[in-house]
Each structure stands twice: as structure tokens, then as C-alpha cells.
Amino acid sequence: MSVQEFALAAEVAARRRWGATAALLALVALLLVISLGIGPVRLSPLAVIEALFGGGSDVAQVIVREIRLPRTILAFAIGGILGLSGAALQGLLRNPLASPSLFGAPQSAAFGAVLVIALGLADVRSYALPVVAIIAAFGSVFALLAIAGRNAGLLILILAGLAISSFAGAATALVMNLSSNPFVVLEIAFWLLGSLEDRSFQHVALALPFIVAGAAILLSQANAFRTLTLGEEAAQSLGVDVARLRLLVITGVALGVGGAV
């Protein structure tokens, strides 16, 4: 294949990729509008769009902009960061089964939140809950680096992450078992199942900066991920700092997932 043919094939592939991305974004936008119209009070897509831009009835504006829009934004952001985190870890580990839970960040975030609830320092609707979850997620990153070391290989990082994940999961179960209040245990159990009920723009303002920051860190390494598909040795020979890439991926995942929790 000549250089011209290779360049033409790369251009065609790039156009297809951007076309598929645009189509998926349009589909997501359509689904977001449809989701804003679904609920006890059904609204048509046209009524939803009018309410978003300040038109329609006052009731429709309150339903769409104050009740449904915050949870829709959170659902989109949380789903996006979980997907992006999974893709980043799959690219880093070159394993399609890799997930954000591999390094223990979600489990550690859940443990921090559960501990706060069990101690009575906050309830499930408190703004302190995601803050503690993010701190716990970062704590898992520091613990991972302390155990494995900054320049550790992937196998050591995975084993250390699985150890932290197991410890956090066991600690969460221990807190629930030691709680003397059955209503607190029930509240924790329902919180662990996850819900976007009664979310407001204050929750969006609290979670979104961390999710966006985590996504920005992961997206900034897109070129490094492409190079990493050639293997670690080849990537290092092409100028990719693999140790730094691992640290950035783990930090980005912890930041994004902690904010999502």
C-alpha cells in the first residue's frame, strides 16, 4: 500500500468515526428529550423542548426544568463517566473485561459513604455524602500507590486493586452488620442499590465538576491509549510514559467514579 492510499484509508476511517459519533450524540439527545417527557405527567417531545426554553405552561416548566432535568443530567453524566472509565481501563490493561471496580475506587467510595451514614453524620440526601465518597475514592488511589508503588507493573496494580476492593467490600458489610439500628441498615441497603430520586441542581453542581474533571483527565490520554494498543514496550519507544499513564488513569477513574457515587 502506497503512502497516498494509506492516507486516503485513514481519512475515510476518520470520517466514518466522526459520522458514527455524531449519530450516537444525536440519538442520546433524542433519548434525553424523551426521558424528560416520561413520568406520572406525560409530556410530548415538543412540550419538553418548549419547557426547556421557557415556553409552555408553568406546570410543564417546573416538571421539566426543576424535577426531571437534574436527574436526567446526573444519569447522563454518571453513565458517561462509568463507560469512559471502563473504556480507559480496558485500553490500559488491553482486556475487554476490565471495569472501574478493578482498582477498588467504587467500593472504597461506597464504604466511605456507608460509614458516614452508619455513624449518623449524614443521611442519604446529604451533600456531605458524595464529598466523603470522593475522599474515600482518592484514599483508595493513595493506598494503591503505597502498596504497589508508582512504577509497579500491571499485574501488581491489579492484585493491589483487587485487595483494596475486597477490603472495602468487607468493611462495608462489617459496618452494616455492626449497626444496631435496623432502619439505618435498610437505608444503607437502598442507597447501595442506587437511585436518582429527588435529585436537584445542587446535587448536579456538587457531582458534575468531579465527573467532568475525571473525564477530562481520561480523554486527554486518548492518543496514548491508541499507541498503547501496540504494546507497552512499543508505546514506551514512541515516547509514552506508561507509569504516568497508569497514574493518570487511576486518578481519573477515582475522581469520576467518586463523583458519580
C-alpha distance (Angstrom), angle and dihedral (degrees) to the residues before:
residue distance angle dihedral
M1 . . .
S2 3.79 . .
V3 3.78 124.6 .
Q4 3.82 91.4 -106.3
E5 3.79 92.5 51.5
F6 3.80 91.3 47.9
A7 3.81 91.7 49.8
L8 3.82 90.9 48.3
A9 3.82 91.8 49.9
A10 3.81 90.5 49.0
E11 3.82 90.8 50.2
V12 3.80 92.1 50.0
A13 3.81 90.8 48.8
A14 3.81 90.8 49.7
R15 3.82 91.4 50.7
R16 3.79 91.2 49.8
R17 3.79 90.7 48.5
W18 3.80 93.2 50.6
G19 3.81 90.6 44.5
A20 3.80 91.6 52.8
T21 3.81 90.6 46.6
A22 3.81 91.9 51.4
A23 3.81 91.3 48.3
L24 3.81 91.8 50.3
L25 3.82 91.8 48.2
A26 3.81 90.2 51.0
L27 3.81 89.7 49.9
V28 3.81 91.0 50.0
A29 3.82 91.1 49.9
L30 3.81 90.1 50.8
L31 3.80 92.1 49.2
L32 3.82 90.7 48.6
V33 3.80 90.9 54.6
I34 3.81 91.2 47.1
S35 3.82 91.6 48.7
L36 3.81 90.7 53.0
G37 3.79 88.8 57.9
I38 3.80 96.8 50.0
G39 3.80 119.8 91.0
P40 3.80 142.9 76.8
V41 3.82 86.3 -46.1
R42 3.80 109.5 48.8
L43 3.79 116.9 -145.3
S44 3.77 128.5 -173.5
P45 3.83 119.4 -122.3
L46 3.82 88.9 -109.6
A47 3.82 91.4 52.9
V48 3.81 89.9 48.4
I49 3.81 92.6 52.2
E50 3.81 91.4 47.1
A51 3.82 91.1 50.1
L52 3.81 92.0 48.7
F53 3.81 90.3 56.8
G54 3.81 95.7 43.6
G55 3.80 98.7 -93.8
G56 3.78 132.4 116.3
S57 3.77 126.1 43.0
D58 3.79 124.5 -24.6
V59 3.80 90.2 -117.2
A60 3.81 91.9 55.0
Q61 3.81 90.8 49.0
V62 3.80 92.5 52.0
I63 3.81 92.4 47.0
V64 3.80 95.3 47.4
R65 3.79 103.7 34.0
E66 3.81 102.7 33.8
I67 3.82 105.3 27.5
R68 3.81 109.7 26.8
L69 3.80 104.9 24.6
P70 3.85 97.3 64.3
R71 3.80 94.1 52.1
T72 3.81 91.0 43.8
I73 3.81 90.8 53.4
L74 3.81 90.6 47.8
A75 3.80 92.2 47.7
F76 3.82 90.7 50.9
A77 3.81 93.5 45.6
I78 3.81 95.3 45.0
G79 3.79 93.4 46.5
G80 3.79 90.7 46.8
I81 3.81 96.1 50.2
L82 3.80 92.4 45.7
G83 3.80 90.6 51.3
L84 3.79 92.5 44.8
S85 3.81 91.9 47.4
G86 3.78 91.0 50.5
A87 3.80 91.9 48.5
A88 3.82 91.3 48.5
L89 3.79 92.5 50.8
Q90 3.79 91.1 45.9
G91 3.79 89.3 52.6
L92 3.79 92.6 46.0
L93 3.79 94.9 47.8
R94 3.82 95.3 30.9
N95 3.79 87.9 -133.2
P96 3.84 122.6 122.3
L97 3.83 90.5 -150.9
A98 3.81 95.7 60.7
S99 3.83 116.0 118.2
P100 3.84 138.3 177.7
S101 3.80 90.0 -98.3
L102 3.80 90.4 65.5
F103 3.83 93.8 88.5
G104 3.81 96.2 37.9
A105 3.81 99.1 -112.5
P106 3.85 97.6 127.2
Q107 3.81 92.8 44.1
S108 3.80 91.9 48.4
A109 3.81 91.4 47.8
A110 3.81 90.1 50.5
F111 3.81 91.2 48.8
G112 3.81 92.2 52.3
A113 3.79 91.6 50.2
V114 3.82 93.6 44.8
L115 3.82 91.1 50.0
V116 3.80 91.5 53.0
I117 3.81 91.2 49.4
A118 3.82 93.3 46.9
L119 3.81 92.1 50.0
G120 3.79 90.7 51.7
L121 3.80 93.5 -119.8
A122 3.81 93.0 124.5
D123 3.79 140.5 -0.4
V124 3.80 128.5 -130.7
R125 3.82 92.2 -89.2
S126 3.80 95.8 48.7
Y127 3.80 119.6 116.8
A128 3.80 88.3 -137.2
L129 3.80 90.2 70.1
P130 3.84 99.4 73.8
V131 3.80 90.1 41.1
V132 3.80 91.3 56.6
A133 3.81 90.3 43.9
I134 3.80 91.3 54.5
I135 3.80 91.6 47.6
A136 3.81 90.1 50.5
A137 3.83 90.9 48.5
F138 3.80 90.4 52.8
G139 3.79 88.7 46.4
S140 3.80 88.5 57.8
V141 3.81 89.7 52.8
F142 3.80 92.2 51.9
A143 3.81 90.1 46.2
L144 3.79 89.7 50.0
L145 3.80 91.9 51.6
A146 3.80 91.1 45.2
I147 3.80 91.8 52.2
A148 3.78 100.6 38.9
G149 3.80 102.4 24.7
R150 3.78 128.1 -126.8
N151 3.80 94.7 -86.8
A152 3.80 97.4 41.3
G153 3.78 120.5 135.3
L154 3.78 123.5 -106.2
L155 3.80 93.4 -101.1
I156 3.82 92.3 55.8
L157 3.82 91.0 45.9
I158 3.80 91.7 50.9
L159 3.80 93.5 47.7
A160 3.82 91.7 46.9
G161 3.81 90.5 47.1
L162 3.80 92.2 50.5
A163 3.82 89.5 49.6
I164 3.83 91.5 52.0
S165 3.81 90.6 44.9
S166 3.80 92.2 51.8
F167 3.80 92.1 45.6
A168 3.81 92.9 50.1
G169 3.80 91.8 47.3
A170 3.80 91.8 49.2
A171 3.81 91.1 46.7
T172 3.81 90.4 52.0
A173 3.80 91.1 51.7
L174 3.82 90.4 47.0
V175 3.80 92.4 52.7
M176 3.80 90.6 50.9
N177 3.81 92.6 48.0
L178 3.81 93.9 48.3
S179 3.79 94.4 48.4
S180 3.79 110.6 110.8
N181 3.79 94.0 -160.0
P182 3.84 113.0 79.0
F183 3.80 91.1 -163.9
V184 3.82 90.2 58.5
V185 3.81 90.0 50.5
L186 3.79 90.1 50.8
E187 3.80 90.7 48.3
I188 3.82 90.6 50.8
A189 3.80 91.8 47.8
F190 3.80 92.5 52.6
W191 3.81 90.8 45.3
L192 3.80 91.2 52.4
L193 3.81 89.2 54.3
G194 3.81 87.8 60.6
S195 3.79 131.1 -127.5
L196 3.79 139.9 -172.4
E197 3.78 93.1 -158.0
D198 3.80 117.8 138.3
R199 3.79 94.2 5.6
S200 3.79 117.5 160.1
F201 3.79 137.1 -172.7
Q202 3.80 88.3 -91.9
H203 3.81 88.1 64.9
V204 3.80 89.1 46.4
A205 3.80 91.1 51.5
L206 3.79 90.5 49.5
A207 3.81 98.9 47.0
L208 3.80 103.5 31.0
P209 3.85 99.0 67.4
F210 3.81 91.3 56.0
I211 3.80 92.6 44.6
V212 3.81 91.9 48.5
A213 3.81 91.7 46.7
G214 3.81 91.5 50.9
A215 3.80 91.3 47.1
A216 3.81 91.5 48.8
I217 3.82 91.3 52.8
L218 3.81 92.0 50.1
L219 3.82 95.4 43.5
S220 3.80 91.1 49.5
Q221 3.82 88.5 65.5
A222 3.81 96.0 54.1
N223 3.81 94.0 114.4
A224 3.80 91.1 48.0
F225 3.81 90.1 53.7
R226 3.80 90.9 52.5
T227 3.78 90.3 51.3
L228 3.80 91.3 46.0
T229 3.80 90.6 62.7
L230 3.82 86.0 75.5
G231 3.83 90.1 61.2
E232 3.79 134.2 -91.0
E233 3.81 95.7 -83.8
A234 3.79 92.8 49.1
A235 3.81 91.1 45.9
Q236 3.80 91.8 51.0
S237 3.81 90.6 49.1
L238 3.82 88.1 54.0
G239 3.81 92.1 53.5
V240 3.82 103.3 -93.5
D241 3.80 113.8 142.4
V242 3.81 97.6 -141.5
A243 3.82 94.5 -173.6
R244 3.82 91.0 52.9
L245 3.81 90.3 45.4
R246 3.81 90.9 54.5
L247 3.80 91.3 50.1
L248 3.81 92.5 48.8
V249 3.80 92.7 47.9
I250 3.80 93.4 49.5
T251 3.82 91.1 46.3
G252 3.80 93.0 46.8
V253 3.79 91.9 48.8
A254 3.80 92.7 47.5
L255 3.81 92.2 47.7
G256 3.80 94.9 46.8
V257 3.80 97.7 40.7
G258 3.81 91.8 43.6
G259 3.79 89.6 54.4
A260 3.81 90.7 46.9
V261 3.80 92.2 53.0
